[in-house]
Amino acid sequence: MVRRFKEVNGKYIEKIYGQDRLAFAMSDNEDLYDLIAWSERGGYQGAVLYFYDFETGNVYRPFEKKRNVVYSRPEFADGYYYFLQGDYDAKTVVLYRYFPDDILAPVVTLPLDDVDLYNLRIVGNPVHIISQNEALRCYYPEAFSFPLEPNETVCFIEDGRVYIEAWIEEGWDDENDRATDEYNYYHKVVVKDFHGNLISEEIGALGQAADGTWWMS
């Protein structure tokens, strides 16, 4: 049997880890970083963030479409849904706490010029606003930064620790551009404190279960 939401608009919905009531969809694939490119081409039409309720079939839009506004992927933490709203005209990035028919409240507003929009996202529980490029930068709830290696990606932040996944490639023949018989590709989990000091490092890959817990494989 196929059930229908009360609003069917052909959008692909995605899971929000840590809960099983709501899924989400975006009106297009633009992200916060794309605001810069769009501003150089006359502006952006605006995005819509949708929430789909599996319990009621309702479809919620916290905000209507507005020019030069785009949203991040939502995250679930402490019983609420969180997302970022980037507004190029207002020159702000706002973190919102949301629950359908209950609350839509700004948590913190960051000046657009004070954040790196590249890979700007929400991670962790409680939520942290971070960007990562050549360095990890955290903007909320506290500010800190440290360099990242080109093969490192921040997965989440918890209990004062930053959990990073690093990909490792061994046995590649650069001269002939091919894998040798000793080729091995795997991941390491690197844990650092907020100053970038190494706490631990071990072979493993991080994956998140539907209930929001992280597993190492």
C-alpha positions, 0 to 999 in steps of 0.5 A, spaced: 500 500 500 502 506 498 500 512 502 500 519 500 502 526 504 496 531 504 501 535 499 504 531 494 509 535 490 514 530 487 520 532 492 524 526 494 524 526 502 530 524 506 531 521 513 533 526 519 537 522 524 535 521 531 527 520 530 522 517 526 516 522 525 519 527 520 523 527 513 525 533 509 526 535 502 529 541 499 526 545 493 532 545 489 539 542 490 543 549 492 546 550 499 549 556 503 555 557 499 551 557 492 549 564 495 555 567 493 555 565 486 548 567 485 549 574 487 554 575 482 549 573 477 543 577 479 541 573 485 537 567 487 530 565 486 530 562 493 529 555 496 523 552 500 525 547 506 519 542 507 518 537 513 513 531 512 510 528 518 509 520 517 504 520 523 499 525 520 501 526 513 502 533 513 507 537 510 510 543 513 514 549 511 517 553 516 518 559 511 515 561 504 519 562 498 523 568 499 529 571 494 536 570 496 534 565 502 537 558 502 537 553 507 541 547 510 540 540 512 536 540 518 538 536 524 534 533 530 537 534 537 534 535 544 527 534 542 527 539 536 529 540 529 534 545 527 536 548 521 540 554 518 537 560 514 542 564 509 539 570 507 544 574 502 539 580 502 539 581 510 547 578 510 545 573 516 545 566 517 540 564 522 540 558 526 532 556 528 529 551 533 523 548 530 517 543 531 511 543 527 505 547 530 509 548 536 515 553 535 519 556 530 524 560 534 531 563 532 537 561 536 543 565 534 544 570 528 551 570 525 553 576 520 554 573 513 561 576 513 563 573 519 562 565 517 565 561 511 559 559 507 563 553 504 561 546 508 557 550 513 552 546 517 550 543 523 553 537 527 552 534 534 548 534 540 547 539 542 548 543 536 554 546 533 555 551 527 561 549 523 564 550 517 570 546 514 575 547 508 582 548 510 580 548 517 575 547 522 571 553 524 566 553 530 561 559 530 556 556 536 555 555 541 563 557 542 568 559 537 574 555 536 578 553 530 584 549 528 587 546 521 584 540 517 588 535 513 586 535 506 583 528 507 579 529 514 572 531 514 569 533 521 563 528 522 560 530 529 562 534 536 560 531 542 562 532 550 568 537 548 571 532 542 571 533 535 570 526 531 574 526 524 574 521 519 580 521 515 581 517 508 587 513 507 590 510 501 596 506 500 599 502 495 597 507 489 602 507 483 603 515 482 607 514 476 602 509 472 596 512 475 593 505 478 593 501 484 598 496 485 597 489 488 598 492 495 593 497 494 589 499 500 583 504 502 580 505 509 578 510 514 581 512 520 577 516 526 581 521 529 578 525 535 581 532 537 579 537 543 577 544 541 584 546 540 586 541 535 590 537 540 590 529 538 586 525 543 586 518 539 586 515 533 584 508 530 582 505 524 575 505 523 569 508 519 563 512 522 556 511 520 550 514 523 544 509 525 537 511 524 536 513 532 542 518 531 547 514 534 554 513 531 557 506 530 564 505 528 566 499 522 
